[in-house]
């Protein structure tokens, strides 16, 4: 009975260790492609690239409200002496919470 328990404990401990073993693939790649398959793949790639060239560039804005808006707001210029211009006031009193 002790032997059975020992075998069960070893099986439980060895399971995760076996799962971490690297899987060796002796056939690194699939069998090489035939010349016909290579030619067909090259033709597909060429057709794909030609199709990509036919897609027009999206230069025009598709904003229906674009004419209704005014000019975009101008960004304020960053102040060089923002840290020294005005000291911050500290709050006095207690919290209302």
DSSP file (Angstrom, degrees, kcal/mol; ACC not computed):
  #  RESIDUE AA STRUCTURE BP1 BP2  ACC     N-H-->O    O-->H-N    N-H-->O    O-->H-N    TCO  KAPPA ALPHA  PHI   PSI    X-CA   Y-CA   Z-CA
    1    1 A X     >        0   0    0      0, 0.0     4,-2.1     0, 0.0     5,-0.2   0.000 360.0 360.0 360.0 -37.9    0.0    0.0    0.0
    2    2 A X  H  >  +     0   0    0      1,-0.2     4,-2.5     2,-0.2     5,-0.2   0.878 360.0  54.3 -63.8 -35.6    2.9    2.3    0.8
    3    3 A X  H  > S+     0   0    0      2,-0.2     4,-2.4     1,-0.2    -1,-0.2   0.904 107.1  50.4 -64.9 -40.7    4.3    1.6   -2.7
    4    4 A X  H  > S+     0   0    0      2,-0.2     4,-2.2     1,-0.2    -2,-0.2   0.912 111.3  48.2 -63.4 -42.8    1.0    2.6   -4.3
    5    5 A X  H  X S+     0   0    0     -4,-2.1     4,-2.5     2,-0.2    -2,-0.2   0.906 111.3  50.7 -63.6 -42.1    0.9    5.9   -2.3
    6    6 A X  H  X S+     0   0    0     -4,-2.5     4,-2.3     1,-0.2    -2,-0.2   0.904 110.7  48.8 -63.0 -41.6    4.5    6.6   -3.2
    7    7 A X  H  X S+     0   0    0     -4,-2.4     4,-2.1     2,-0.2    -1,-0.2   0.893 111.2  50.2 -65.1 -39.9    3.7    6.0   -6.9
    8    8 A X  H  X S+     0   0    0     -4,-2.2     4,-2.1     2,-0.2    -2,-0.2   0.907 111.3  48.2 -65.7 -42.0    0.7    8.3   -6.7
    9    9 A X  H  X S+     0   0    0     -4,-2.5     4,-2.3     1,-0.2    -2,-0.2   0.914 112.1  49.3 -64.9 -42.7    2.7   11.1   -5.1
   10   10 A X  H  X S+     0   0    0     -4,-2.3     4,-2.6     1,-0.2    -1,-0.2   0.885 110.2  51.2 -64.3 -38.2    5.4   10.8   -7.7
   11   11 A X  H  X S+     0   0    0     -4,-2.1     4,-1.3     2,-0.2    -1,-0.2   0.899 111.0  48.0 -65.3 -40.3    2.9   10.9  -10.5
   12   12 A X  H  X S+     0   0    0     -4,-2.1     4,-0.7     1,-0.2    -2,-0.2   0.892 116.4  43.3 -67.6 -39.2    1.3   14.1   -9.1
   13   13 A X  H  X S+     0   0    0     -4,-2.3     4,-0.8     1,-0.2    -2,-0.2   0.868 114.3  49.6 -74.2 -36.5    4.7   15.8   -8.6
   14   14 A X  H  X S+     0   0    0     -4,-2.6     4,-2.4    -5,-0.2     5,-0.2   0.706  94.4  76.0 -78.4 -19.8    6.0   14.7  -12.0
   15   15 A X  H  X S+     0   0    0     -4,-1.3     4,-1.8     1,-0.2    -1,-0.2   0.952  98.8  39.9 -58.9 -55.0    3.0   15.8  -14.0
   16   16 A X  H  X S+     0   0    0     -4,-0.7     4,-1.0     1,-0.2    -1,-0.2   0.863 114.7  54.3 -64.5 -33.7    3.7   19.6  -13.9
   17   17 A X  H  < S+     0   0    0     -4,-0.8     3,-0.4     1,-0.2     4,-0.3   0.897 108.3  49.0 -66.8 -38.1    7.4   18.9  -14.5
   18   18 A X  H >< S+     0   0    0     -4,-2.4     3,-1.1     1,-0.2    -1,-0.2   0.859 106.7  57.0 -67.3 -34.7    6.6   16.9  -17.6
   19   19 A X  H 3< S+     0   0    0     -4,-1.8    -1,-0.2     1,-0.3    -2,-0.2   0.749 102.8  55.3 -68.7 -23.0    4.3   19.6  -18.9
   20   20 A X  T 3< S+     0   0    0     -4,-1.0    -1,-0.3    -3,-0.4    -2,-0.2   0.504  80.7 112.8 -88.4  -4.0    7.2   22.1  -18.7
   21   21 A X  S <  S-     0   0    0     -3,-1.1     2,-0.1    -4,-0.3    -3,-0.0  -0.434  77.3-108.1 -67.2 139.9    9.5   20.0  -20.9
   22   22 A X        -     0   0    0     -2,-0.1     2,-0.7     1,-0.1    -1,-0.1  -0.451  27.7-122.8 -70.0 141.6   10.2   21.6  -24.3
   23   23 A X        -     0   0    0     -2,-0.1     2,-0.4    -3,-0.1    -1,-0.1  -0.766  25.3-146.0 -86.8 116.6    8.5   20.0  -27.2
   24   24 A X        -     0   0    0     -2,-0.7     2,-0.7     2,-0.0     3,-0.1  -0.698   8.9-162.1 -87.1 130.2   11.2   19.0  -29.7
   25   25 A X        -     0   0    0     -2,-0.4    -2,-0.0     1,-0.1     3,-0.0  -0.926   7.4-174.8-112.6 106.2   10.2   19.2  -33.4
   26   26 A X  S    S+     0   0    0     -2,-0.7     2,-1.0     1,-0.2    -1,-0.1   0.807  80.0  62.2 -73.4 -28.4   12.6   17.1  -35.4
   27   27 A X  S    S-     0   0    0      1,-0.2    -1,-0.2    -3,-0.1     4,-0.0  -0.809  73.9-172.1 -94.9  94.9   11.0   18.3  -38.7
   28   28 A X        +     0   0    0     -2,-1.0     2,-0.3     2,-0.0    -1,-0.2   0.902  64.6  16.4 -59.4 -47.4   11.7   22.0  -38.3
   29   29 A X  S    S-     0   0    0     -3,-0.1     3,-0.1     1,-0.1     2,-0.0  -0.808  89.2 -94.8-122.6 164.2    9.6   23.1  -41.3
   30   30 A X        -     0   0    0     -2,-0.3     3,-0.1     1,-0.2    -1,-0.1  -0.288  67.1 -69.3 -66.7 163.4    6.9   21.6  -43.4
   31   31 A X        -     0   0    0      1,-0.1    -1,-0.2    -4,-0.0    -4,-0.0  -0.227  67.8 -90.9 -55.2 147.7    8.1   20.0  -46.6
   32   32 A X        -     0   0    0      1,-0.1     2,-0.1    -3,-0.1    -1,-0.1  -0.182  46.0-102.5 -63.8 155.0    9.4   22.5  -49.1
   33   33 A X        -     0   0    0     -3,-0.1    -1,-0.1     1,-0.1     2,-0.1  -0.422  31.9-115.0 -78.9 150.9    6.9   24.0  -51.6
   34   34 A X     >  -     0   0    0     -2,-0.1     4,-2.3     1,-0.1     5,-0.2  -0.412  30.9-106.7 -77.4 161.0    6.8   22.8  -55.1
   35   35 A X  H  > S+     0   0    0      1,-0.2     4,-2.3     2,-0.2     5,-0.2   0.848 121.8  54.9 -58.3 -32.9    7.7   25.3  -57.9
   36   36 A X  H  > S+     0   0    0      2,-0.2     4,-2.4     1,-0.2    -1,-0.2   0.911 108.4  47.7 -67.0 -40.6    4.1   25.5  -58.8
   37   37 A X  H  > S+     0   0    0      2,-0.2     4,-2.3     1,-0.2    -2,-0.2   0.893 111.7  50.4 -66.2 -39.1    3.1   26.5  -55.3
   38   38 A X  H  X S+     0   0    0     -4,-2.3     4,-2.3     2,-0.2    -2,-0.2   0.907 111.8  47.9 -64.1 -41.6    5.9   29.1  -55.1
   39   39 A X  H  X S+     0   0    0     -4,-2.3     4,-2.2     2,-0.2    -2,-0.2   0.899 111.6  49.9 -66.2 -40.5    4.8   30.6  -58.4
   40   40 A X  H  X S+     0   0    0     -4,-2.4     4,-2.2     2,-0.2    -2,-0.2   0.901 111.5  48.8 -65.6 -39.5    1.2   30.7  -57.3
   41   41 A X  H  X S+     0   0    0     -4,-2.3     4,-2.4     2,-0.2    -2,-0.2   0.907 110.8  50.1 -66.1 -41.3    2.2   32.4  -54.0
   42   42 A X  H  X S+     0   0    0     -4,-2.3     4,-2.2     1,-0.2    -2,-0.2   0.884 110.7  50.4 -63.2 -37.9    4.3   35.0  -55.9
   43   43 A X  H  X S+     0   0    0     -4,-2.2     4,-2.4     2,-0.2    -2,-0.2   0.896 109.9  49.9 -68.0 -39.6    1.4   35.7  -58.2
   44   44 A X  H  X S+     0   0    0     -4,-2.2     4,-2.4     2,-0.2    -2,-0.2   0.914 111.0  49.4 -63.0 -42.7   -1.0   36.2  -55.2
   45   45 A X  H  X S+     0   0    0     -4,-2.4     4,-2.4     2,-0.2    -2,-0.2   0.907 111.2  49.3 -63.5 -40.9    1.5   38.6  -53.6
   46   46 A X  H  X S+     0   0    0     -4,-2.2     4,-2.2     1,-0.2    -2,-0.2   0.921 111.8  48.2 -64.7 -43.4    1.9   40.5  -56.8
   47   47 A X  H  X S+     0   0    0     -4,-2.4     4,-2.1     1,-0.2    -1,-0.2   0.881 110.8  52.2 -64.2 -37.8   -1.9   40.8  -57.2
   48   48 A X  H  X S+     0   0    0     -4,-2.4     4,-2.0     2,-0.2    -2,-0.2   0.925 110.1  47.4 -63.8 -45.1   -2.2   41.9  -53.6
   49   49 A X  H  X S+     0   0    0     -4,-2.4     4,-1.4     1,-0.2    -2,-0.2   0.878 111.0  51.4 -66.1 -37.4    0.3   44.6  -54.0
   50   50 A X  H  X S+     0   0    0     -4,-2.2     4,-0.9     1,-0.2    -1,-0.2   0.882 108.6  51.9 -65.7 -37.7   -1.4   45.8  -57.2
   51   51 A X  H >X S+     0   0    0     -4,-2.1     3,-0.6     1,-0.2     4,-0.6   0.886 106.1  54.2 -65.7 -38.4   -4.7   46.0  -55.4
   52   52 A X  H >< S+     0   0    0     -4,-2.0     3,-0.8     1,-0.2    -1,-0.2   0.851 104.2  55.5 -64.1 -33.3   -3.2   48.1  -52.6
   53   53 A X  H 3< S+     0   0    0     -4,-1.4    -1,-0.2     1,-0.2    -2,-0.2   0.766 101.3  59.2 -69.6 -24.2   -2.0   50.6  -55.2
   54   54 A X  H << S+     0   0    0     -4,-0.9     2,-0.4    -3,-0.6    -1,-0.2   0.626  78.9 102.6 -81.2 -13.1   -5.5   51.0  -56.5
   55   55 A X  S << S-     0   0    0     -3,-0.8     2,-0.1    -4,-0.6    -3,-0.0  -0.583  74.9-128.6 -72.8 123.0   -6.9   52.2  -53.2
   56   56 A X        -     0   0    0     -2,-0.4     2,-0.2     1,-0.1    -2,-0.1  -0.359  20.7-107.7 -73.5 153.2   -7.3   56.0  -53.4
   57   57 A X        -     0   0    0      1,-0.1     2,-1.3    -2,-0.1     3,-0.3  -0.577  24.8-127.6 -76.6 141.3   -5.9   58.2  -50.7
   58   58 A X        +     0   0    0     -2,-0.2    -1,-0.1     1,-0.2    -2,-0.0  -0.705  52.9 144.4 -92.1  86.5   -8.5   59.8  -48.4
   59   59 A X        +     0   0    0     -2,-1.3     2,-0.2     2,-0.1    -1,-0.2   0.797  45.7  80.0 -94.9 -33.0   -7.5   63.5  -48.7
   60   60 A X  S    S-     0   0    0     -3,-0.3     2,-0.3     1,-0.1     0, 0.0  -0.541  83.4-118.2 -80.2 140.6  -10.9   65.1  -48.5
   61   61 A X        -     0   0    0     -2,-0.2     2,-0.2     1,-0.1    -1,-0.1  -0.562  12.5-153.0 -76.4 139.0  -12.5   65.6  -45.1
   62   62 A X        +     0   0    0     -2,-0.3     2,-0.7     4,-0.0    -1,-0.1  -0.385  50.0 131.4-106.9  51.9  -15.7   63.8  -44.6
   63   63 A X    >   -     0   0    0     -2,-0.2     3,-1.5     1,-0.1     4,-0.3  -0.890  37.5-170.9-109.7 103.8  -17.0   66.3  -42.0
   64   64 A X  T 3  S+     0   0    0     -2,-0.7     3,-0.3     1,-0.3    -1,-0.1   0.753  89.3  47.2 -67.7 -22.3  -20.6   67.5  -42.8
   65   65 A X  T >> S+     0   0    0      1,-0.2     3,-1.0     2,-0.1     4,-0.9   0.279  80.0 106.0 -98.4   9.5  -20.4   70.1  -40.1
   66   66 A X  T <4 S+     0   0    0     -3,-1.5     3,-0.4     1,-0.3    -1,-0.2   0.849  79.3  48.7 -59.7 -37.5  -17.0   71.5  -41.1
   67   67 A X  T 34 S+     0   0    0     -3,-0.3    -1,-0.3    -4,-0.3    -2,-0.1   0.660 104.7  60.8 -77.7 -15.7  -18.4   74.6  -42.7
   68   68 A X  T <4 S+     0   0    0     -3,-1.0    -1,-0.2    -4,-0.1    -2,-0.2   0.710  89.7  82.8 -84.6 -21.5  -20.6   75.4  -39.6
   69   69 A X  S  < S-     0   0    0     -4,-0.9     3,-0.1    -3,-0.4     2,-0.1  -0.483  73.8-130.4 -84.9 153.8  -17.7   75.7  -37.2
   70   70 A X        -     0   0    0      1,-0.2    -1,-0.1    -2,-0.2     3,-0.1  -0.216  53.1 -55.9 -84.8-173.9  -15.6   78.8  -36.7
   71   71 A X        -     0   0    0      1,-0.1    -1,-0.2    -2,-0.1     3,-0.1  -0.276  69.8 -93.3 -60.9 150.2  -11.8   78.8  -36.7
   72   72 A X        -     0   0    0      1,-0.1    -1,-0.1    -3,-0.1     2,-0.0  -0.350  52.5 -91.6 -64.1 148.7  -10.3   76.4  -34.1
   73   73 A X        -     0   0    0      1,-0.1     2,-0.2    -3,-0.1    -1,-0.1  -0.318  42.9-116.0 -63.9 142.4   -9.5   78.0  -30.8
   74   74 A X        -     0   0    0     -3,-0.1     2,-0.3     1,-0.1    -1,-0.1  -0.562  24.8-119.3 -81.2 142.1   -6.0   79.4  -30.6
   75   75 A X        -     0   0    0     -2,-0.2     2,-0.1     1,-0.1    -1,-0.1  -0.640  30.5-115.5 -79.9 133.5   -3.6   77.8  -28.0
   76   76 A X        -     0   0    0     -2,-0.3     2,-0.2     1,-0.1    -1,-0.1  -0.400  33.5-106.0 -68.2 146.4   -2.4   80.3  -25.4
   77   77 A X        -     0   0    0      1,-0.1     2,-0.2    -2,-0.1    -1,-0.1  -0.496  39.1-106.3 -71.3 138.7    1.3   80.9  -25.5
   78   78 A X        -     0   0    0     -2,-0.2     2,-0.4     1,-0.1    -1,-0.1  -0.451  33.1-124.2 -68.3 136.5    3.2   79.2  -22.6
   79   79 A X    >   -     0   0    0     -2,-0.2     3,-0.8     1,-0.1     4,-0.1  -0.651  10.3-152.8 -83.9 134.7    4.3   81.7  -20.0
   80   80 A X  T 3  S+     0   0    0     -2,-0.4     3,-0.3     1,-0.2    -1,-0.1   0.854  95.4  37.7 -74.2 -34.8    8.0   81.6  -19.2
   81   81 A X  T 3> S+     0   0    0      1,-0.2     4,-1.0     2,-0.1    -1,-0.2  -0.207  74.2 128.0-111.3  42.5    7.6   82.9  -15.6
   82   82 A X  H <> S+     0   0    0     -3,-0.8     4,-0.6     1,-0.2     3,-0.2   0.837  73.3  52.2 -66.9 -32.6    4.4   81.0  -14.7
   83   83 A X  H  4 S+     0   0    0     -3,-0.3    -1,-0.2     1,-0.2    -2,-0.1   0.813 116.8  37.5 -74.9 -29.8    6.0   79.6  -11.5
   84   84 A X  H  4 S+     0   0    0     -3,-0.2    -1,-0.2     1,-0.1    -2,-0.2   0.475  96.6  83.2-100.9  -2.6    7.1   83.0  -10.2
   85   85 A X  H  < S+     0   0    0     -4,-1.0     2,-0.4     1,-0.3    -2,-0.1   0.959 104.1   0.5 -72.2 -50.8    4.2   85.2  -11.3
   86   86 A X     <  -     0   0    0     -4,-0.6    -1,-0.3    -3,-0.0     2,-0.1  -0.980  69.4-129.9-143.1 126.5    1.7   84.6   -8.5
   87   87 A X        -     0   0    0     -2,-0.4     2,-0.2    -3,-0.2    -3,-0.1  -0.482  35.2-109.1 -72.7 147.8    2.0   82.5   -5.4
   88   88 A X        -     0   0    0     -2,-0.1     2,-0.3     1,-0.1    -1,-0.1  -0.520  28.3-121.7 -78.3 141.9   -0.9   80.2   -4.8
   89   89 A X        -     0   0    0     -2,-0.2     2,-0.3     1,-0.0    -1,-0.1  -0.634  22.2-133.2 -82.7 138.7   -3.3   80.9   -1.9
   90   90 A X        -     0   0    0     -2,-0.3     2,-0.3     1,-0.0    -1,-0.0  -0.693  23.1-113.3 -89.6 146.2   -3.6   78.3    0.7
   91   91 A X        -     0   0    0     -2,-0.3     2,-0.3     2,-0.0    -1,-0.0  -0.579  30.2-157.8 -79.9 137.7   -7.1   77.3    1.8
   92   92 A X        +     0   0    0     -2,-0.3     2,-0.2     2,-0.1    -1,-0.0  -0.843  48.4  40.6-113.3 153.8   -7.9   78.2    5.4
   93   93 A X  S    S-     0   0    0     -2,-0.3     2,-0.3     2,-0.0    -2,-0.0  -0.588  88.4 -56.2 108.7-172.4  -10.6   76.6    7.5
   94   94 A X        -     0   0    0     -2,-0.2     2,-0.2     1,-0.1    -2,-0.1  -0.683  55.6 -93.8-107.3 161.3  -11.8   73.1    7.9
   95   95 A X        -     0   0    0     -2,-0.3    -1,-0.1     1,-0.1    -2,-0.0  -0.477  23.4-140.7 -73.2 143.4  -13.1   70.6    5.4
   96   96 A X              0   0    0      1,-0.2    -1,-0.1    -2,-0.2    -2,-0.0   0.472 360.0 360.0 -83.4  -2.2  -16.9   70.6    4.9
   97   97 A X              0   0    0      0, 0.0    -1,-0.2     0, 0.0    -2,-0.1   0.479 360.0 360.0 -74.2 360.0  -16.9   66.8    4.6
